[in-house]
């Protein structure tokens, strides 16, 4: 055999590669070993099942398989085209999905259509809530306090004229786009520009409420990037939060916020904010430092999304699709957070029922 010619691959070679991936702590294997994705099938069937229109035609891909595809896609923050390629190319992806070279792999269009169908009925939020109900029954959500914060989720920047941006903000239709439907489809009229600490952002905000102990995201809402952080707070609070402390930074101060916390009988642990004529006292500064030790835990959530999940950018147009993508991002975070919690707490693999 020629020295430069590679030896033919065997099944043993594939097994050796998978074993090495396991020794290198493949995160997908850990997720697959702990989470039985069949727990999502009943909800997926309700959301996606269609009555057959007649005999023949290609059968749809398994719903659980497709759900695992989009979770995998969100974890690595891949485009639909890149996702199709990586499933074909990477053995760790195939093992997680339970497919091999003989399987018919979903292409990029199929992946896109699956997410479109999930988004039409706010299906991702339904799946998010379903998973939280299951892990709550296992005692993973302590309900000893809540943290609220928001993070920017950027989308591809639009190159609109100043006049076009003015029309968008006022809710008017841009006549040139109305006469050119192909161009209109590429325009995001829901995303907004904003600045923070000298940096410019374009897109949306992921407003999250999380458990102080487990750092599980327990609820979320999506809004434009220009929206003030505090605007979504009232909608994030629920009766399940009653009598718990609520932690947030000083952006969440104000009478409306205080009233919302009082209505839920929550302990206000929001950092206080000084003003030009009324600077913070030393006692207030000391109190803020104590509050911040807990409040800062929410930054670990956004840090994991940015550093371990390929960032929070999305490649969609419109708030409807943004909600789907951001919901998948939050659900994917929770899935991997549960894996971390089971390791930290030394728990055995759960019985998902």
Protein Blocks (a to p, Z undefined) as FASTA:
>chain_A
ZZklccdddfklmmmmmmmmmmnopaklmmmmmmccklmmmmmmmmmoccdfbeejjddd
dfklmmmmmmmmmmnopafklmmmmmmmpmklmmmnopafkbccddfklmmmmmmmmmmn
ommmmmmmmmmmmmmmnopanolaccddddddddddddddfklmmmmmnopacfklmmmm
klmmmpcfkbccddeehiacedddddddddfklopafbdcdddfklcfklmmmmmpcfkl
goiacdddfklgcjklmmmmmmnopacfbdcdddfklccdfklmmmmmmmmmmmmmmmmm
mmmmmmmnopaadcdedjklmmmmmmmmmmmmmmmmmmmmmmmnopacddeZZ
